[in-house]
Amino acid sequence: VSLAASEEQHLLSLPPSSRHIVRKVREGADCFAVKEFSMSAGEIEKSLKDARLLLSLRHPDISELQAVSFDTPSSPAKLFLQLPLYPNGQLDHSVEHRAPAWSAVHLSLADVHAALAHMHALQVVHADANILVDARERTRP
């Protein structure tokens, strides 16, 4: 998927809930999120390592990395991660805008616990609280 300026009509910036730019991308009938990271050329190898790690974490309660691409000629270099679009955004934003039922809160805690337990079993530490809410109001770290 190209993120060229000529295709801006397909890109919609999502609410600023991340320290990185996140865009909603529409390709035909499909929508997904693209997270953009700016980095120095020396950080590319570390970013690839992190992307491989995310791919290895396959679990129903962990956000699925769909694609990785780089724009290295730009300065600074840019890394793009394609992820499913979580229409309800981040958990904190979602909770602020609607009061979830306690049963939904319980399910969310169970989902996050299962995802973190899976990561910890693989010796992976989750460094931030980027928990997203899908269309069924289930959480995904």
N, C-alpha and C positions, 0 to 999 in steps of 0.2 A: 504494500500500500504506500503510495507516494504521499508525502506531506508537503508538496510544493505549494508555493503561494498561489499559483493558478487554481488550486483546488480549495481555496479558503472557504468557499460556500459550503463545503462538506465538514468544516471544522468549527466546533463550537467550544469555547473555553468553558470549563466546568467551574463551579464556585471555588474560590481560593481556600481550599482546606488542606493543602499540601505545600511544602516548601519548594516543590517542583511544579512546572506547568503540566496540567492534565487537560487533555482535550477529548471531547466526544467526536468520534469520527464515524461518518456515515458512508458506507460503500454499498450501493444498491439498497436492499432492504435491511442489511445488517448494520448494527451499531456496536461500537466497542470503544474502549478508552485507550488513549496513548499518553503515557507519562514520559516527559522529556527531561533529561538530565544534561546539564552543561558540565564539562570536565576538561581537565588538561589532558594532553595526549598521553601522559604517563599514567593516567588513571584508567585508561581503556582496558588494560589487562585485568585489573581488579574488578572492574564492572562486568567483564565477561565471566570471570570466576563466580561472581555473585549471581549472574543470570543462570549459569549452569547449576548452581546450588538450588535456586528457586525451581528450576525444571525438575530437579531430583526429588523435590518435596511432595510429589503428587499425593494429594489427600482430598477427600470430598469437602473438607472445611477450610481449605487453603486456596487463596486466589490462584487461578491458573494462568501462567505466563504463556501467551499464545505465539508471540514472535518478538525478536530482538533485531534492531538495526542500528547502524551508526552513520553519522554524517561527520567524517573526520576532516574533510577539507575546510570546514568552517572553523572559526576561531572564536570561542573555545569549541572543542569537539563536542558533539551531541550524541547521546545514547537515547534511543526510543524503545520503550517497552510497551507491547500491545497486550492488554488485559481485557477480560470481559467487562462490559459496562454494568456497574452496580447503580441502578437508577435512584436508590435511596441514599447514596453517598456514604459519608463516614458516619460511624455509630453516634458520635457525640452530636453531630449536626442533625441526624435523624431523630434522636431522642428530644432535642430542643424543639423540634417543629411538630411533634405529635407524641402524645403520651402512650407508650406501648403498654399492652396488658401484661400483667405479671407472668403469665404463661409464656409470652414472647420473650420477656427478659430472661426467664429460666432457660428457654431453648437457646438463646444467644450465649449465655454463660456456658452452657454445655458444649456448644459448637466451638467457642473460643478455647475452652479447656481441652477438647479433643485435638484441635489444631496445634496448640502449644505443646501438649504431651507428645504428639507425633514429632514435632521439630526437636524437642529436647531429647527424645529417644535417638535421634540422628545426630546428636551433639550440636544442634543449631540453636543459637540464642536469638530471639526476636528482639531487635533493638528499638523499635518504636511502636506506637499504639495506633497503627494505621489499620483500623478494623472497618470493613465496608459492609453495607447492608444491601442484599440483593432484592429482586422484585417480590420474592416470597417473604421478605423481611427476616431472612436468615443471615447471620453474620459470617464474614470471611476475613480472617487476618491475612 
